[in-house]
Amino acid sequence: MEPFQQQASLPPDLEIKKVSFYWSGGSVNNIRQGARDDYDYAAFDYEPNTETANSFTVIALKTKSPTVPTTHLSLASGIQLERVGEWVVAYELGRDIRPEQIEHFIDDVLKLLEYAKSFPQSV
C-alpha cells in the first residue's frame, strides 16, 4: 500500500451525490487518497448531519469490474457495496474507521470484489 495523501476534495469523477446514503445536508471530511493493489482509492468520513445517524467511513475503489459488486457474501459481511460510475463505494453505516484500520478494510472490500467477479452478471 502506498502512503495515503490527505486531500482537500474527492476525485472529480467520484460522483458522491449518486450514492444511496448521500443527503444534501451531509458533509465529507478527512479525505485521503492512495493506491492499493493497482486500485486507486479514496477514503473519507461522511457526516449525515442528522439527529438519528452517526458518521461513518467510506472507501471508494476505482475499478470497472465487477459491474454488480453486491453478493450474498457482501450482504452477510455487513459491508454495503455500490457501483457509481467507475467506482465501487464500500461502507458500513455507523462504522467510523480509524486511519490505521483503512488498509484492513480495503483488503476486505477487495476480497469481496474478487468473489463478485466470479458471477456471470458481474463481468
N, C-alpha and C positions, 0 to 999 in steps of 0.2 A: 504494500500500500504506500503510495506516495503521500508525503505530508499534506494535510489539507491546508487550504488557504482561506482565511476569513475574507468574506466578500461583502460588498455593500448592497448588492442586488442579486436576484435569481438570474440564471441563464435566460437570455431573451426568448429562446424557443421553448421554454418550460411554461406552459400556459396554466398557471395555478388556478385561474378562475374557472377552469373546466373540471377540476377535481370535485368530487361529491361533497367533501367536508367544507369547501370554501364558502365563506359568508362575507359579505361586503364590509362588515364591521370588524372582521378579523385582521390580525397583523402577523407578519413574518419577521422573525428575529434570529440572530445568531447564525447567519448564513455561512456555510462552509462548502468549498468545492474541492474536488480532488479526482483521483483515478484509482480504480481497484480492478485488478484482473482484466485490463483492457476496456473497462467501462468507465465513462465519465459519470461522476455523481455530484449531486448537490444535497446537502443535509441542512435542515433548518428546523426551528421551533415554530409551531403555529399556535397562536393565541386566538381562540374564537371570540374572546371579549364578550362572553355571555355569563350570566349568573350560574348556569347549570353545567357548563362544560369546562373542563380543565385543558390547559395547554398540552401539546404532545409534539414529539419529534417526528419529522418526515424525512424519508430518504427517497430521492428520485434518481433512478439509473437510466442512462441513455442507452437504449437497445431497441432494435427493430423486431426482435424475437424474444419471447413468444408474443403472438398477436393477441392471444387471450391468456393473460397471466394467472387468472384465478382458477384454482383447482380445489378439490375436496381437502387436499392436504394443506393448502394455504388457509382455507377457511378454518380447519381444525387447529391450526397453529395460532390463530388469533390475529395474524398479520393480514391486513387488508391490502390488496394489490389492485391498482387501477392503471389502465393504459391512457396516456394523454399525449397524443402525437407520437414522437419518437422516444418518449419517456415512460417508464413504469414507476409509479409512485407507490411507496410502501409506508404503512404506518399502523399503529395500534392506538385507537382513541384513548386518550388519557395517559399514555405512556411517554414520559419525558426521559429521554436517553442522555446520559452524561457523555461528554465528548470522548472519553476513553472507552466507552462501550459501542461507539458507532461502527468501528471495524467489525465487531462481532455481529451486530445487527445486519450490516451489509452482507456478510458471509451467509447468514440465514436466508436473506432475500435471494441471493444468487443461487443457493441450493433449491429454493422453491421455483425459481425461474427455469433452472435446468430441468427440474421434474416436469414443469408445464410444457416444455418443448417436446416431450415425448408423446403428446396428444396431437392427433391429426388436425384438429381445428386451430391449433396454436402455431402452425407452421406458415 
